[in-house]
């Protein structure tokens, strides 16, 4: 659907994209995650032909975006929800976009209903909250009924209710078989939404994996045990685990699964009041990955 | 096409821009229909109407001179030696000083009759423009340029009148010839002398203008001879067109074939005057609205990153620029044409009803005024659009557009001396105001053909070409940058 291949882009001395390469597949929500300045927005602008890359190319359905006729019928995008003329009504904002793709007013009314903006269609978009503008941006992206969508930080400025709506909406778009690329600088926003995650840092891809794979790799089995026994660290070390006090009377243990820890402690007659296995979150996986990236970068430029 | 439609939708969905469009047309109409000028024609009873004298070409003319003539039939020729031409110039009430108006005239004339405005052809010595052949008021042809005594000859063969000049009376040079349709078999032939209103420009601080008054010319002629079919010596003097401008014009003195003739007035087209251009006086305010519209229609795209959405919807960037230019140019063109049509048609009536003696404008010229006003606004708006694309900031783009397009015109019609004003209106985008010039400027009539009264240094289409050149230049630069830049 969307293919990004070896894109490099400098702004003056600053390297924005350093060989960015990934693919967005249909039928799933692909999260595009990285810290601010990692090159997410620049990548999206290159995909849309707004920025010219120094090297590499981005293809939408096998073609550069600039060569698509009525491009919004192939890729719908939301780069900046604030990019609108404040004095134009929501409906008229969508109307000129529809006209640019050879579409009519009927399609405008459809996407307004779909995004829940039917009631405010004739209000000036300048008076919209950021959350409503995000919905308007989604409506614009949907105008051409495209097989692929690309949304830059669509959760920004949304209230909890809006975030829940957005998640469900993105899932349903992917459920219809569309390719959905969603960027965020907060991995947590994508939990339960994304099927696949592309983690970027400093203009390149750090990880490109399914959510399940990421969680497994990050679930290194950290377990906390709360016990009063001073022998516990020694016993566990002898069994092959590493134990470190957590500071609040607990021990943080790695290297042994929870069942083995319970068995070893039980065998040695050590009593404990709590044994908890921590499931890794996407956030943990993300932090781990980006921390590595930071350490790697600290070696200096290659 | 869909990009053009999208840009049109963009345009009409912003109320401010629609109001701006209304302002473009409205300002022209408000200024053009408000009776901002008044005159005395018809204001002081039944005898005070201004009835302009219309020449054979349909334009207002002056026909006032001293004519020493006799009726002569059929073909023939008349020859004379102009021994001297001297003059006096008005220098305040009751005072005069010696001086010859540059277009003082003394020579030979054949004219269909003594009725002012009737067809004629003449050869003459002038104050400082050498020997000229002139006919039917608007035509002027240069002959030998030397000063000093000159021999002049005028010959008629059917309806063809030929003029010749000679420094010595034996070696003759033909100056020109013309067909005078409507010249009767018996025409009035003879000597004529006249001297036009004399004007000088003055600049005192911010005040510019012209001042002047009547002038008198006196020609001494020798050896006036009718020959080659014409004969007769019964010359008598008439003041064509009523009393001369000079209050005490001396009578003609004759000694055989030698004459001393004094005259004051002019034979030729009317000089500078109020014309249909006056009705378009509000154009510069509409122009401000049009360039703001043009600049902002583009620069707003950059204000909130809307340009990214525009170019994501239409990745062919030059198509987008062209569509925007077409929309803003088309809208301002239509507004300009409609508003100009209204004021040219009705504004002239308002001015005439208000007692202003308005120079006649042909229908073809009126159409050019209407279309030209539309073109002036449209090209300016597109030029401003280009500036908006180059500069990407509304304030900067609007400022530059007004300074380069509107300000030169404003300076030219207000504080600048005429020569500086003409210079400015030759190369700045404001040169296209020449499209609004309604009546011709005649080099053979000295007058203050100032931009302020509707006379521009370039021809209408040359003026438009200057503006179009600027527009193409700026839009071209905008196109190159728009293609190259990341947005």
HADDOCK unambig.tbl for C-alpha pairs under 7 A between the chains (distance, minus, plus):
assign (segid A and resid 48 and name CA) (segid B and resid 312 and name CA) 6.13 0.50 0.50
assign (segid A and resid 50 and name CA) (segid B and resid 308 and name CA) 6.79 0.50 0.50
assign (segid A and resid 50 and name CA) (segid B and resid 486 and name CA) 5.79 0.50 0.50
assign (segid A and resid 50 and name CA) (segid B and resid 487 and name CA) 5.66 0.50 0.50
assign (segid A and resid 51 and name CA) (segid B and resid 486 and name CA) 4.53 0.50 0.50
assign (segid A and resid 51 and name CA) (segid B and resid 487 and name CA) 6.40 0.50 0.50
assign (segid A and resid 52 and name CA) (segid B and resid 486 and name CA) 6.48 0.50 0.50
assign (segid A and resid 66 and name CA) (segid B and resid 315 and name CA) 5.10 0.50 0.50
assign (segid A and resid 66 and name CA) (segid B and resid 316 and name CA) 6.82 0.50 0.50
assign (segid A and resid 71 and name CA) (segid B and resid 313 and name CA) 6.46 0.50 0.50
assign (segid A and resid 72 and name CA) (segid B and resid 313 and name CA) 6.22 0.50 0.50
assign (segid A and resid 82 and name CA) (segid B and resid 304 and name CA) 6.71 0.50 0.50
assign (segid A and resid 83 and name CA) (segid B and resid 304 and name CA) 5.05 0.50 0.50
assign (segid A and resid 83 and name CA) (segid B and resid 305 and name CA) 5.06 0.50 0.50
assign (segid A and resid 83 and name CA) (segid B and resid 306 and name CA) 4.57 0.50 0.50
assign (segid A and resid 84 and name CA) (segid B and resid 304 and name CA) 6.65 0.50 0.50
assign (segid A and resid 84 and name CA) (segid B and resid 306 and name CA) 5.61 0.50 0.50
assign (segid A and resid 87 and name CA) (segid B and resid 14 and name CA) 6.21 0.50 0.50
assign (segid A and resid 88 and name CA) (segid B and resid 13 and name CA) 6.00 0.50 0.50
assign (segid A and resid 88 and name CA) (segid B and resid 14 and name CA) 5.65 0.50 0.50
assign (segid A and resid 92 and name CA) (segid B and resid 13 and name CA) 6.36 0.50 0.50
assign (segid A and resid 96 and name CA) (segid B and resid 6 and name CA) 4.59 0.50 0.50
assign (segid A and resid 96 and name CA) (segid B and resid 9 and name CA) 5.30 0.50 0.50
assign (segid A and resid 96 and name CA) (segid B and resid 10 and name CA) 5.79 0.50 0.50
assign (segid A and resid 97 and name CA) (segid B and resid 6 and name CA) 6.54 0.50 0.50
assign (segid A and resid 97 and name CA) (segid B and resid 313 and name CA) 6.78 0.50 0.50
assign (segid A and resid 99 and name CA) (segid B and resid 2 and name CA) 5.90 0.50 0.50
assign (segid A and resid 99 and name CA) (segid B and resid 5 and name CA) 6.20 0.50 0.50
assign (segid A and resid 99 and name CA) (segid B and resid 6 and name CA) 4.97 0.50 0.50
assign (segid A and resid 100 and name CA) (segid B and resid 2 and name CA) 4.81 0.50 0.50
assign (segid A and resid 100 and name CA) (segid B and resid 3 and name CA) 4.85 0.50 0.50
assign (segid A and resid 100 and name CA) (segid B and resid 5 and name CA) 6.80 0.50 0.50
assign (segid A and resid 100 and name CA) (segid B and resid 6 and name CA) 4.79 0.50 0.50
assign (segid A and resid 100 and name CA) (segid B and resid 313 and name CA) 6.37 0.50 0.50
assign (segid A and resid 101 and name CA) (segid B and resid 2 and name CA) 6.41 0.50 0.50
assign (segid A and resid 102 and name CA) (segid B and resid 2 and name CA) 5.63 0.50 0.50
